[in-house]
Amino acid sequence: MFHFSIKHIFKFTLTPSRFLVKHSVRAVHKQNNILYGKPIAERILNRCKNECEQFNEQYHRRPKLVAILVGGNESSKLYVRNKQRIAEHVGIGFQTINHLMHIAPSNLIDTINRLNNDDTVDGIILQLPLPLHLVDKTEKFIDAIRSDKDVDGHTTSNYNSYRQTSIPPITIPVVAAVREILLEINEPLQGKDVVIIGRSKYVGTPLALMLSQSTTDSKSSLISGATVTICHRDTHLNNLTWYCKNADIVISAVGRAKVVQHRMIKEGAVVIDVGISKSWTDKTVTSKKVFVGDVDFDEVKRVARWITPVPGGVGPITVACLVSNLLELARQRQKNK
Ligand SMILES: Nc1nc(=O)c2c([nH]1)NC[C@@H]1CN(c3ccc(C(=O)N[C@@H](CCC(=O)O)C(=O)O)cc3)C=[N+]21
């Protein structure tokens, strides 16, 4: 049980050279400020693996997760493959339903309803973003998912219970991932100034809610009680710099490379990079497209006290939290039978 390791299931390896400190003397003190997601994800997944075995023994079936993919967005395909690899490694059944980009809205609703009524399915992911012609109906599709199978925590009913109780049934995986990171840092967030860049419905906005909630005990004071500022597309660039520069914690969830520059960060601040996008490695002919975060990592690393890399930061924890949600839903549904 305890020698189980999930290290090999993360496809990427972190090239050490990327993290060699090669700039200034000051930077030498900053070698240990990178907060990697893999060890945190491994801890969560080890627990999930045990829970999955227990579930299997008790109910004689595997928990099952189904992802619906509409259209062939390359990034979405990759994320879903990651989820599948990790879910299956833990012992969860995983299925992907591929729909063509031009699917009629009623057909998508039919698929969701079929999965809602399928007793062997414990969780349903509607992978976002949807193709352009369906984007304005995103909420309608999401709310068609039974809330007791809403593993992403995206449905309106889940969102409402999130606002009403301090311990929500299911936390949106990426929000849960930020929570795990803050727990790892283990310093009270209460009274601190947080800037979130990005106001998306399923990332920036729910993050702001969690972090600004009133604190109830010493654990919740690590992840809530902050003064939160949300910056977004309409924020004047000069003001964005000012807000960030005054923040103790900057969380970026935009999905565009180098939005966060080192001159925007206060010395000793914590920088959490939730963004992910594809960018060219350099301007040579051998340049490749790779995943990058929102933060200008090599520069910001020199001023931040803690910084999360991309890849290898928030992403792997997000997937682990998704798996953890699925087990929670599977158990709840079995108990309610
Ligand atoms: N309904 C829905 N639920 C989601 O949870 C959801 C979604 N839609 N749409 C898109 C975003 C994005 N997302 C990621 C998950 C894992 C990584 C991940 O594993 N990232 C690795 C790198 C990926 C690799 O290179 O293999 C990392 O950052 O280290 C990234 C991004 C989930 N999302």
The ligand as an ORCA input file, in Angstrom:
! r2SCAN-3c Opt
* xyz 1 1
  N     -15.540     20.881    -17.188
  C     -14.254     21.172    -17.081
  N     -13.572     20.777    -15.989
  C     -12.239     21.080    -15.852
  O     -11.620     20.710    -14.838
  C     -11.578     21.787    -16.917
  C     -12.347     22.167    -18.026
  N     -13.666     21.869    -18.072
  N     -11.771     22.846    -19.042
  C     -10.363     23.154    -19.064
  C      -9.755     23.242    -17.684
  C      -8.272     23.052    -17.660
  N      -8.020     21.903    -16.816
  C      -6.791     21.328    -16.586
  C      -6.634     20.130    -15.914
  C      -5.377     19.550    -15.743
  C      -4.253     20.137    -16.242
  C      -2.939     19.480    -16.071
  O      -2.830     18.315    -15.732
  N      -1.843     20.189    -16.318
  C      -0.493     19.696    -16.250
  C       0.192     19.736    -17.583
  C      -0.450     18.977    -18.692
  C       0.544     18.099    -19.408
  O       1.514     18.647    -19.990
  O       0.379     16.867    -19.379
  C       0.294     20.654    -15.359
  O      -0.081     21.822    -15.259
  O       1.281     20.209    -14.806
  C      -4.387     21.331    -16.913
  C      -5.629     21.924    -17.062
  C      -9.218     21.405    -16.401
  N     -10.225     22.110    -16.883
*
